């Protein structure tokens, strides 16, 4: 594996994981809110 590939993929993977984490957190919050209302 080339160093350049690692340098490109690492921040990309971190950004992707952070986005997925935030979207999941928001989805759970929204689901809890609608669940408690109903």
Secondary structure, DSSP 8 states (H G I E B T S, - for coil): --HHHHHHHHHHHHHHHHHHHHHHHHHHHHHHHHHHH-
